């Protein structure tokens, strides 16, 4: 009688055959899994080394960026101080200019008044010039009359002188 399995329902040869058929592929799978794990460990080690290098590089970059940022911040603070000083100067200049503008506005108001007076004076002068022109015309007419009178007198004198 063939050997029986532990529960005596299946012959042992059949159990061995089934185990060989079932276990052999599993053993191959385990071998492949071990190879995969070894490869994954190797890949992980490479990745870890690359990551460490990248992390070192990032730390160096961050350190350099911090240094650059510190320099920039100091430059910016200096620029801000300088700009604040310049702004204060500009504010003072603006205050002075505002005062000068107020003075100029006052001067302009005075000049506007003087210009109005000059305009009045010009109008008055035009009136005087018109009167002078009128007077000159009267004077020219009077001079023409005087010339006629003088000519008349000269003609009489000449006539008297010609009489013997």
C-alpha positions in Angstrom: 0.0 0.0 0.0 1.3 3.4 -0.9 2.3 5.8 1.9 -0.6 8.0 3.1 -0.6 11.6 4.1 -1.0 12.7 7.7 -4.7 12.8 7.5 -4.6 9.5 5.4 -6.9 10.7 2.8 -4.4 11.4 0.0 -1.4 9.2 -0.9 1.9 10.8 0.0 3.3 10.6 -3.5 0.4 12.8 -4.6 1.1 15.2 -1.8 4.8 15.3 -2.7 3.9 15.9 -6.4 1.5 18.7 -5.5 4.1 20.2 -3.1 6.8 20.1 -5.8 4.4 21.6 -8.3 3.3 24.3 -5.9 6.5 25.0 -4.1 8.9 25.0 -7.0 7.3 28.1 -8.6 7.2 29.7 -5.1 10.9 29.0 -4.6 11.6 30.6 -8.0 9.4 33.5 -6.9 11.3 33.8 -3.6 14.6 33.8 -5.5 13.4 36.5 -7.9 12.1 38.5 -4.9 15.5 38.2 -3.2 17.2 39.4 -6.4 14.6 42.2 -6.6 15.2 43.1 -3.0 19.0 43.1 -3.6 18.5 45.3 -6.6 16.2 47.6 -4.7 18.8 47.9 -1.9 21.4 48.7 -4.4 19.1 51.3 -6.1 18.2 52.7 -2.7 21.8 53.0 -1.7 22.6 54.8 -4.9 19.6 57.0 -4.5 20.5 57.7 -0.9 24.1 58.7 -1.9 22.7 60.9 -4.7 20.2 62.4 -2.2 23.0 63.0 0.3 25.0 64.8 -2.5 21.9 66.8 -3.5 21.2 67.6 0.2 24.8 68.8 0.6 24.5 70.9 -2.6 21.2 72.3 -1.4 22.7 73.2 2.0 25.6 74.9 0.2 23.1 76.7 -2.1 21.0 77.7 0.9 24.1 79.0 2.7 25.1 81.0 -0.3 21.6 82.3 -0.7 21.6 83.3 3.0 24.9 85.1 2.5 23.6 86.8 -0.6 20.3 87.7 1.1 22.3 89.2 4.1 24.4 91.3 1.7 21.3 92.4 -0.2 19.5 93.2 3.0 22.5 95.3 4.2 22.7 97.1 0.9 18.9 97.6 0.9 19.1 99.0 4.5 21.9 101.4 3.4 19.9 102.4 0.3 16.8 103.0 2.5 18.8 105.1 4.9 20.2 107.1 2.0 16.8 107.5 0.4 15.3 108.6 3.7 18.0 111.3 4.0 17.4 112.4 0.4 13.7 112.4 1.1 14.1 114.6 4.1 16.3 117.0 2.0 13.6 117.0 -0.7 10.9 117.7 1.9 13.0 120.6 3.2 13.5 121.9 -0.4 9.8 121.5 -1.1 9.0 123.5 2.1 11.4 126.2 0.9 10.0 126.1 -2.6 6.4 126.3 -1.2 7.5 129.5 0.7 9.1 131.0 -2.4 6.0 130.1 -4.4 3.9 131.9 -1.9 6.2 134.9 -2.2 6.1 134.8 -6.0 2.3 134.6 -5.8 2.3 137.7 -3.7 4.8 139.4 -6.1 2.5 138.4 -9.0 -0.5 139.9 -7.3 1.5 143.1 -6.8 2.7 143.1 -10.4 -0.8 142.5 -11.5 -1.9 145.6 -9.6 1.0 147.6 -11.0 0.2 146.3 -14.5 -3.4 147.5 -14.0 -2.1 150.9 -12.9 0.2 151.0 -16.0 -2.7 150.1 -18.2 -4.6 153.1 -16.7 -1.5 155.3 -17.1 -1.2 154.2 -20.8 -4.9 155.0 -21.3 -4.3 158.4 -19.7 -1.2 158.9 -21.8 -3.1 158.0 -24.9 -5.6 160.7 -23.9 -2.8 163.2 -23.4 -1.2 162.2 -26.8 -4.6 162.7 -28.4 -4.9 166.1 -26.7 -1.3 167.0 -27.8 -2.1 165.9 -31.4 -5.2 168.1 -31.2 -3.1 171.0 -29.8 -0.5 170.4 -32.4 -3.1 170.7 -35.1 -4.4 174.0 -33.5 -0.8 175.2 -33.2 -0.1 174.3 -36.9 -3.2 176.2 -37.9 -2.2 179.2 -35.7 1.3 179.1 -37.2 -0.2 179.1 -40.7 -2.3 182.1 -39.8 0.8 183.8 -38.2 2.8 183.1 -41.5 0.0 184.6 -43.5 0.0 187.7 -41.2 3.8 187.9 -41.4 3.7 187.6 -45.2 1.0 190.2 -45.3 3.2 192.5 -43.1 6.3 191.7 -45.1 4.4 192.5 -48.3 3.3 195.9 -46.8 6.8 196.6 -45.6 8.2 195.8 -49.0 5.5 198.0 -50.6 6.3 200.8 -48.2 10.0 200.5 -48.9 9.4 200.7 -52.7 7.5 204.0 -52.3 9.8 206.9 -52.7 
